Amino acid sequence: MSNDRLTIAGREFRSRLWVGTGKYKDFVETQKAIEVSGADVVTVAVRRVNITDRNSENLLDYIDPKKYTILPNTAGCYTVDDAVRYARLARAAGVSDLVKLEVIGDEKTLFPDTTGLIEAAKILIKEGFIVLPYTNDDPIVAQKLVDIGCPAVMPLAAPIGSGLGIRNPYNLKIILETIKVPVIVDAGVGTASDAAMAMELGADAVLMNTAIAGAQDPIAMAEAMKYAVDAGRLAFRAGRIPRKLYATASTTIEGML
């Protein structure tokens, strides 16, 4: 698997597990979980976590930008203006021109506002950002995001932080079959089997935060997720056997007495 790299907009990533940095008890636990996960992409909510002010405790004191790709995200933004503002803030601080774009449409479900998402993506792409949009599991919206220049799409598996796993594998499968850019399953993963399932469906990567940070033992869960993503990817590449209604003997009887 060492040569099975993920490439997005000309950038190569070793791990197909991407992780967030919220909800840990402190930056030390965050650092340990990320190390154990093997991830090399770490997403950070610009609105909630300090990565721009070097005069106060800063997450980047614990996560080396030379070792990890820091992916700023616009979590907590409910308008196009807010999402664009925080993306610009991260780039102005020298963090990255790569951004995970979120425009949330509802406080209860935290589902994306896809109309606002497309509008914000157009603005940021025009300004030279590499936009990775967090969207719902709608194949039509995913295609529209690709058409305006997004080099990857990030459809949800279930609502953010819900831990429900993949609620609609059929929509995700359609996206995976029709979208010609990397697809990163984002949000809703609860445990290792959910991550493995996403990869077995053909996802190019999985991004998660709560499933690790909210576990009883975040460090152990981070390691479990590492193995799950690797196993799911390997199984997808290996090609599963077809499903059958009736049994088929593992050993044939041809040639037997």
Long-range contacts (C-beta under 8 A, 24 or more apart in sequence): 1-230, 1-233, 1-234, 4-233, 4-237, 6-182, 6-204, 6-205, 7-182, 8-130, 8-132, 8-151, 8-152, 8-181, 8-182, 9-98, 9-130, 9-151, 9-152, 11-69, 11-98, 11-130, 13-40, 13-41, 13-69, 13-205, 14-40, 15-39, 15-40, 15-41, 15-226, 15-229, 16-199, 16-204, 16-205, 16-206, 16-229, 16-230, 16-233, 17-195, 17-205, 17-206, 17-208, 17-225, 17-226, 17-229, 18-42, 18-43, 18-71, 18-184, 18-205, 18-206, 18-207, 18-208, 19-43, 19-207, 19-208, 19-209, 19-212, 19-222, 19-225, 20-44, 20-45, 20-207, 20-208, 20-209, 20-210, 20-213, 21-45, 21-49, 21-59, 21-63, 21-209, 22-48, 22-49, 22-75, 22-209, 22-210, 22-213, 23-209, 23-210, 23-213, 23-214, 24-213, 24-218, 27-57, 27-59, 27-61, 27-62, 28-62, 29-218, 29-219, 30-59, 30-62, 30-63, 30-213, 31-62, 31-63, 32-219, 33-212, 33-213, 33-218, 33-219, 33-221, 33-222, 34-63, 34-68, 34-222, 36-219, 36-222, 36-223, 36-226, 37-212, 37-222, 37-223, 37-225, 37-226, 38-226, 39-68, 39-226, 40-67, 40-68, 40-69, 41-68, 41-69, 41-71, 41-205, 41-207, 42-68, 42-69, 42-70, 42-71, 43-71, 43-72, 43-73, 43-100, 43-207, 43-209, 44-70, 44-71, 44-72, 44-73, 44-95, 45-73, 45-74, 45-75, 45-76, 46-72, 46-73, 46-74, 46-86, 46-87, 46-89, 46-90, 46-95, 47-74, 47-75, 47-76, 47-77, 47-82, 47-86, 48-75, 48-76, 51-90, 51-93, 51-95, 52-89, 52-90, 52-93, 52-95, 65-95, 69-96, 69-98, 70-95, 70-96, 71-96, 71-98, 71-99, 71-100, 71-132, 72-96, 72-98, 72-99, 72-100, 73-99, 73-100, 73-101, 73-102, 73-134, 74-99, 74-100, 74-101, 74-102, 74-103, 74-120, 75-102, 75-104, 76-102, 76-104, 77-102, 77-103, 77-104, 78-103, 78-104, 78-105, 78-107, 78-113, 79-103, 79-116, 80-116, 80-119, 80-120, 80-123, 83-116, 83-120, 84-120, 84-123, 84-124, 87-124, 87-129, 88-127, 91-129, 97-128, 97-129, 97-130, 98-129, 98-130, 98-132, 99-124, 99-129, 99-130, 99-131, 99-132, 100-132, 100-133, 100-134, 100-154, 100-207, 101-131, 101-132, 101-133, 101-134, 102-134, 109-159, 110-159, 110-160, 110-161, 111-136, 111-156, 111-159, 112-136, 112-156, 114-138, 114-141, 117-141, 117-145, 118-144, 118-145, 118-148, 121-145, 121-148, 121-149, 121-150, 122-148, 125-149, 125-150, 132-184, 134-186, 134-187, 137-168, 137-171, 137-172, 137-175, 138-171, 139-171, 139-174, 139-175, 139-178, 139-179, 142-175, 142-178, 142-179, 142-183, 143-178, 143-179, 146-179, 146-180, 146-181, 150-181, 151-181, 151-182, 152-181, 152-182, 152-183, 152-184, 152-204, 153-179, 153-181, 153-182, 153-183, 153-184, 154-183, 154-184, 154-185, 154-186, 154-207, 155-183, 155-185, 155-186, 156-185, 156-186, 156-187, 156-188, 157-185, 157-186, 157-187, 157-188, 157-189, 157-194, 157-198, 158-187, 158-188, 158-189, 159-187, 159-188, 160-187, 160-188, 160-210, 161-187, 161-209, 161-210, 161-214, 162-187, 162-188, 162-190, 163-188, 163-189, 163-190, 163-191, 163-210, 163-211, 163-214, 164-188, 164-190, 165-189, 165-190, 165-191, 165-193, 165-194, 165-197, 166-194, 166-197, 166-198, 166-201, 169-197, 169-201, 172-198, 172-201, 172-203, 173-201, 173-202, 176-201, 176-202, 176-203, 177-202, 191-221, 191-224, 192-221, 192-224, 192-225, 192-227, 192-228, 193-228, 195-225, 195-228, 195-229, 195-232, 196-228, 196-229, 196-231, 196-232, 196-235, 197-232, 198-232, 199-228, 199-229, 199-231, 199-232, 199-233, 199-235, 199-236, 200-232, 200-235, 200-236, 200-240, 201-236, 202-236, 205-229
